[in-house]
Amino acid sequence: MKQFLNIALPKGRLGEKVYAMFEAAGYECPSIRENNRKLIFENEKVGVRYFWVKPSDVAIYVERGAADIGVAGKDILLEYSPDVYELLDLHTGICRMAVAAPVGYRDDPSKTLRVATKFSHIAQSYYASIGREIDLIHLNGSIEIAPILGLSDVIVDIVETGTTLRENHLEVRETVVPISARLIANKTGYKFKNEAIRALVRSMEKQVCEREKT
């Protein structure tokens, strides 16, 4: 019986991009491109099983062993510190974690800085590293309105194009950390399916290098 490689893909544009990389690496699964609402797809011939999950849940599926490998943003890895192997920077899904504030805002170092964010651990670590005292306000969505309504002074959030910030009269003040998609592996799965995973990593690495040259 052929051993399956279980792969967790993040739903959305990023998942579609990275699936193309897996496909190019020889792990194609034609049914995944069909117009349907299935979440699990298999190709017994090449021994691969894909499943779509919420991007923030990929690392959980990998850490817990439901998936051997997966693709997760560096933001998720930094925020939750899952016990997984980080195998490769795929150089896609590129953005940055940044501090943003209302246009013209001036920080008063004598006051505690009010910071709204979905990424509490990242924000705390960043401000601790620069010795800035903060009042952390954890929010789950619509972070941009926090400073507009006076809930916070600044926000820490993912910035890709900056359009949403500009439309809400905010601007990036500092970059906290660059973000991109990472190939991750379950530690036990990596041990027992090492040959297949390492071959996959080599192929993905080659694709990344070729893409960087163009």
Secondary structure, DSSP 4 states (H G I P E B T S, - for coil): -PPPEEEEEESSHHHHHHHHHHHHTT---GGGGSSS--SEEEETTTTEEEEEE-GGGHHHHHHTTS-SEEEEEHHHHHHH--S-EEEEE---S-EEEEEEEETT----TTSPEEEEES-HHHHHHHHHHTT--EEEEE-SS-TTHHHHTTS-SEEEEEESSSHHHHHTTEEEEEEEEEE-EEEEE-HHHHHHTHHHHHHHHHHHHHHHHHHHH-
